[in-house]
Amino acid sequence: MADPKRHLSLVKPQYTLCYGMRLDKGTAPEEAHPQVPVRLPDGSEGSLTLHVINGTPDEIKAQLLQSVDAFFEIYGKR
């Protein structure tokens, strides 16, 4: 008799990543983290924190990539 567990496959949960970027000239206060309202895929209301990074385009890109890595280290294990 075949092992029934061999026919089972793990289904990974699906998520939606809400994401936006804007590059402005000048600097903005990095300590300000305003919240913006969003409508979630299930129709409920939520909020997103806007993060500000100042620097040259290369510095901003490096910091953004570090932030994305940190985000998935924290939240990617759900």
PyMOL commands that set and color helices and strands:
alter all, ss='L'
color gray80, all
select helices_A, chain A and resi 4-7+57-75
alter helices_A, ss='H'
color red, helices_A
select strands_A, chain A and resi 35-39+45-49
alter strands_A, ss='S'
color yellow, strands_A
deselect
rebuild
show_as cartoon
